[in-house]
């Protein structure tokens, strides 16, 4: 799942992605995914 998010993120941002730390990017996407799960679960 994280691989999918990172692939989509790379496609969307292009070269900008190279300036972002990979670990930080993965962490941000992970927490965003968890938050979305919580929101959709509550709804």
N, C-alpha and C positions, 0 to 999 in steps of 0.2 A: 504493500500500500504506500509506504513512504517513497519507494522507487517511482511509483506513478506520479505522486505529488511533485517530486523533484524534477521529473522529466517534463511535466506540464509547466512547472515554474521556469525551467530553462528555456522552453519554447517561447513562453510569454515574455521573458525579460531579455533574451538574447545575450549580448556580450556583458550586460550589467552583472549577470550572475557570477562572473569570474572574480568580481571584486568583493563578493560576499563570502564569508567563511562558511564552508560546507556544514560543519557541525552546528553552527548557529542557525543556519537555514533549516536544517533537519529538525532542530529543536522547536523552532518557531512554527513550522508546518505541523509538527506533532501536536503541540498544544492547541493550535488552531483547529485541528481535526477533532481533538478531544472536546473542545468547547462546542463545536458544531454538533457533536454527538449528544452532548448534554442538552443543548437547546432543542434539538429535534426530538429528543426523548421526552422532555418536559411538555412540548407542544403535542 
